[in-house]
Amino acid sequence: MGAAFHLVEVSVSDPGELRSLREHLRRVPGVEITQIPGTPADGELGVWDVLQVVATGSGALAVAARTLPAFIRSRRSNVSVTVKATNRTVTITVDNVDDAMPIVEKALDA
């Protein structure tokens, strides 16, 4: 029986930070990062690319998520990072990082 794959999409509010976020997440062992075109919602004309984060176990995905506060706090300007799991979408900012991370971790466990 093969290992289950876990998948989330991660985006950043400043498209100029996408490459930095991609490199930041690539340092996490056990995850694969792919940059893909975003999908516009109804009424949107265009969207920025997003990062698809794939892990063979939820543990590696949780480790990747736990690195996001450090990434957000290290930016010169205020950026937000949005994590989209199967059942939930959470946006993390420097102002809500302590409140948002438990929600992200719970979404990844589901």
Residue pairs with C-beta under 8 A, 6 or more apart in sequence:
3 56
3 57
4 56
4 57
5 54
5 55
5 56
6 54
6 55
6 56
6 57
6 58
6 60
6 61
6 108
7 52
7 53
7 54
7 86
8 52
8 53
8 61
8 65
8 83
8 84
8 85
8 108
9 36
9 50
9 51
9 52
9 53
9 83
9 84
10 21
10 25
10 50
10 51
10 53
10 68
10 81
10 82
10 83
10 84
11 18
11 38
11 48
11 49
11 50
11 51
11 81
11 82
11 84
12 18
12 21
12 79
12 80
12 81
12 82
13 79
13 80
13 81
13 82
14 75
14 77
14 79
15 48
15 49
17 75
17 79
18 35
18 48
18 49
18 51
20 71
21 51
21 71
21 81
22 33
22 35
22 51
24 67
24 71
25 31
25 33
25 51
25 53
25 64
25 67
26 33
27 67
28 60
28 63
28 64
28 67
29 60
29 63
30 55
30 56
30 57
30 59
30 60
30 63
31 53
31 54
31 55
31 60
31 61
31 63
31 64
32 53
32 54
32 55
33 51
33 52
33 53
34 51
34 52
34 54
35 49
35 50
35 51
35 52
36 49
36 50
36 51
36 52
37 47
37 49
37 50
38 47
38 48
38 49
38 50
39 47
40 46
40 47
41 47
50 84
53 61
53 64
55 61
55 64
58 108
58 109
61 108
62 105
62 108
62 109
65 83
65 101
65 104
65 105
65 108
66 101
66 105
68 81
68 83
68 92
68 97
68 101
68 104
69 92
69 97
69 101
71 81
72 79
72 80
72 81
72 92
72 93
72 94
72 97
73 94
73 97
78 93
78 94
79 93
80 91
80 92
80 93
81 91
81 92
82 89
82 90
82 91
82 92
83 89
83 90
83 91
83 92
83 104
83 107
85 104
85 107
85 108
85 110
86 110
87 107
87 110
88 103
88 106
88 107
88 110
90 100
90 103
90 104
90 107
91 100
92 100
92 101
92 104
93 100
